[in-house]
Amino acid sequence: MEIRKLEQMFEVLRSKPKKRLAYANDDHTICAVNAAVKEGLIEATLLGDEKVIAEVCKAEGIDMANFKVINEPVDVKAAAMACDLINAGEADILMKGLLPTDKYMRAILNKERGLCPPNVTLAHVAVIENPNYHKLMVASDCAIIPLPDIKQKQQLLKYVTSVATKLGVSCPKVAMVTATEQMSAGIPACVDAAIISKMNERGQIKGCIVEGPISLDLATDAETAAIKGMKSPVAGDADCLVFPNLEASNVFYKCCTKFDKSEVGAMLMGAKVPCVLSSRGDTSKTKLYSIALAALMA
């Protein structure tokens, strides 16, 4: 089954053993975690100030019995304890609540108690349901790596294709997005995209179809591809978008969510387990979809 709407992840997850999520301590996150528990997607342990959690649950009409609660009022200690649960095999997903991203990342990167294997590439992967596109798009990196080098781009490609495969896409079509489809030696992103595309063509990168360099309009709009004479299975039908830098990907992500009102699920990949890295300003629905995505990948 190919998942073409984010909500369809719920049906897939209900047929599988529940994954265990650790950490949440703000109202939106608790509401999202509660919704995921009620949907039968996960089991949850909330680590944080028990009084605050109780107040949020009371205000939102949530039964605290839906969760296991571990009282730790200090946010950085709660994050470290959540990592301990994962390292002990007692949780499968880490989630960021009302905790600044820098503190959340420090917990993940901690050498003694964190979740990062040596020399790993941590990256943000987003699955975007844009009402103006005919299927889900998997995009990276929208939040972590400012200027990925060619090796990091190859890792981003692996991440997005693994997510697309879990969504039911048998052979993901990947666009190495640049400003132009022309091979311009003066644009480093074009050079990287051409090399990675050629590696795919020669069988060094398997399990997907890679096109690059390719502009965003050609990757996502069949009419534009026809007008420009772009003949590629990826043109107008990309499943995955790998961006050349953080500015391009982050602007794309925010244009989708703010102007197109796209629904999104997002997480951090490369750690021992999927880590939900939603913004503190994200809606409960976005966090719910992000939990579901992480559970799908766990």
Secondary structure, DSSP 8 states (H G I E B T S, - for coil): ----STTHHHHHHHTS--EEEE---SHHHHHHHHHHHHTTSEEEEEEE-HHHHHHHHHHHT--GGGSEEEE--SHHHHHHHHHHHHHTTS-SEEE--SS-HHHHHHHHH-TTTS---TT---EEEEEEE-TTSSS-EEEE-SSS-SS--HHHHHHHHHHHHHHHHHTT-SS-EEEEE-S-SS--TTSHHHHHHHHHHHHHHTTSS-SSEEEEEE-HHHHH-HHHHHHHT---SSTT--SEEE-SSHHHHHHHHHHHHHTS--EEEEEEESSSS-EE---TTS-HHHHHHHHHHHHHH-
